[in-house]
Amino acid sequence: MTVDGVTLMLPTHTSTAWASPFTATRDADGLGTVLRDGAPVARIEFTRRPRFLALQTFDGVPYSQIATLHGRDVLATTVLQSCIRYESRRKTCKFCAIGQSLAAGRTIERKTPEQLAEVARAAVLLDGVKHMVLTTGTPPTPDRGAAILCESAFAIKAAVPHLPIQAQCEPPDDARWFDRLNAAGVDTLGMHLEAVSPEVRARVMPGKAGVPLDVYWRGFEQAVAVFGRGQVSTYILAGLGDTRDAILATCERLIGLGVYPFVVPFVPIAGTPMEDHPAPSADFMRELLAPLGAMLSAAGLRAADSKAGCGKCGACSTLSTYGG
């Protein structure tokens, strides 16, 4: 929904949402009111259902199983809806729900380049989508998903040449993949840390923690050399256990490399091992995002300057309202 011109993603099917003091009403025209303990506090606008979701591909797959709308104007998809770590209780990221939508039949495991190109073209033409996010589960290959993203981006750019694309994967084993991704049509790259402290990484995402932080730092530096300053980003989930100081210290180093640190509050997802883990408090997020916003402003890094991706969308965090 959009509040005061800012479009936000609000969780509604979590334990934290059920305990929220906020409720919302919706008018027939798509507008509504947010109430806190029954008292109105803001007028809001709900994002309308995209028209492209009413269609299906030439091979009969509903568009809703291929990609979905994020924020107001972002098309997003998980190209490979499986991960080498998800099936192992010992290795899985404890906050991850990549297999839930697949098991529920809301998506398909592997979206082909042709399907992605078809849906992207329709989303641009029917709903004015401005950029696209391609993420993936990690396959059992040393490129860590880069090859899948390359063929997907190439097909999308062939169908919609002007659509900016962000690809998201773990750091590939070979730095040449960054050049290949860029040549295939990827405009910005996300490589997500999620947690920043070794002890938190080992506890919360034991399989992914097997990829050392040094690999990420080297990958960030190599990727910025290809995509440019501010066109490489990382997702950091505040509330997993990292301290405010640890997150800010990591962000300072990332900003120094030209990487945009997109810090978002952790949202517990029902059905995951961390479904009862509390979300961070509003005070914790303010104390984190205010100095981070100042750091980003001082460095001249702004989400709005990113060509595509989660930071540019901004719906999962209020970071942009603090100057980032």
C-alpha positions, -999 to +999 in steps of 0.1 A: +000+000+000+010+036-005+012+060+025+021+096+020+035+088-015+057+059-002+047+024-013+054-002+014+051-040+017+031-048+048+031-084+061-005-096+069-001-133+074+024-134+103+022-137+140+035-101+143+008-088+120-019-106+141-007-087+172-004-054+154-024-024+168-030-013+132-060-022+110-071-008+076-103-002+058-107-002+021-130+019+000-145+008-034-121+032-052-090+015-039-084+041-012-085+034+025-077+044+061-052+031+085-064+029+121-044+024+153-065+009+180-096+020+161-085+057+156-077+069+121-040+079+115-035+080+078-051+078+044-037+051+021-039+038-014-039+001-021-019-012-051-044-025-077-042-060-090-021-060-122-038-068-154-011-091-166-020-116-138-052-125-156-033-141-185-015-173-191+015-183-212+014-198-247+021-232-230-008-227-205+009-216-173-008-188-155+013-156-154+008-155-117+030-187-114+058-170-134+062-136-119+044-111-096+043-074-088+065-060-061+059-025-048+041-004-074+059-010-106+084-039-102+081-073-118+098-100-097+104-137-100+124-165-086+137-182-117+147-214-099+122-221-071+145-246-054+178-245-035+206-270-027+202-261+010+164-259+014+157-297+017+183-301+044+173-291+080+209-289+088+218-265+059+186-245+052+184-208+059+160-208+089+140-178+076+136-191+040+103-201+025+114-208-011+097-242-011+064-232+004+048-214-026+060-243-048+045-269-026+012-249-025+011-248-063+014-210-065+044-212-087+065-235-108+100-247-101+118-235-132+107-205-153+120-208-188+136-178-206+107-178-230+081-177-202+099-148-185+102-128-216+065-133-224+053-122-190+078-093-188+065-079-221+029-081-210+036-065-176+053-036-193+026-031-219-004-037-196+008-023-162+036+000-169+063-020-151+095+000-148+121-026-138+124-063-130+141-085-104+154-119-111+164-140-081+171-177-078+176-205-054+211-218-055+217-247-078+244-274-073+268-256-098+298-235-090+283-204-108+257-204-080+229-195-104+246-170-126+242-191-157+204-194-152+202-156-147+222-149-178+199-169-202+168-154-185+180-118-188+191-123-224+156-135-234+138-107-215+160-080-230+154-095-265+116-090-259+117-058-239+151-041-246+144-010-224+134-029-192+161-026-166+169-058-148+184-067-114+198-102-110+204-117-075+226-147-066+254-158-044+289-148-055+298-171-084+331-190-084+345-171-114+346-133-117+340-136-154+304-144-146+299-107-137+309-097-173+286-124-187+257-112-166+262-076-177+266-087-214+233-107-211+214-076-201+216-075-163+218-038-152+223-042-115+234-071-093+223-082-058+244-105-037+227-108-003+245-111+030+213-113+051+233-116+083+267-099+088+282-115+119+299-150+115+281-164+146+247-152+135+253-165+099+263-199+113+232-201+135+206-187+112+219-199+078+243-228+084+245-239+048+250-205+033+275-196+060+298-221+042+304-194+017+329-173+036+324-136+040+357-130+023+341-145-009+314-119-007+338-090-001+359-101-031+327-105-052+314-071-043+347-055-054+347-074-086+311-067-094+313-030-088+342-029-113+317-043-139+283-028-130+295+005-115+292+023-082+257+021-067+246-006-092+256-035-068+236-041-037+232-065-008+201-073+014+207-072+052+179-085+075+179-065+107+166-085+136+182-119+130+207-113+159+233-089+145+238-058+167+232-023+154+269-015+155+278-047+136+253-038+108+265-002+106+301-012+105+294-036+076+274-010+058+302+015+061+326-010+045+300-017+017+294+019+010+332+024+007+332-002-020+303+015-038+278-012-028+243-002-017+233-019+016+196-024+016+187-029+052+152-043+059+134-055+090+132-092+094+097-105+088+090-139+103+072-162+078+048-189+090+059-224+084+097-216+087+119-225+116+120-188+125+082-182+124+081-173+161+113-152+160+103-116+169+105-088+143+128-059+152+112-030+171+105+003+154+130+019+178+157-005+167+150+002+131+150+040+136+183+038+155+198+018+126+183+035+095+189+071+106+227+069+108+227+046+077+207+071+057+232+098+067+261+076+057+245+070+023+238+106+018+274+116+026+287+091+001+262+101-026+247+067-028+209+068-034+185+040-041+168+062-067+200+062-088+200+024-091+188+013-124+167-016-110+162-038-080+151-041-044+167-009-033+151+011-060+117-004-052+123+003-015+089-012-004+105-036+021+122-009+041+118+028+050+155+034+044+148+059+016+129+082+040+161+086+059+181+099+030+191+065+015 
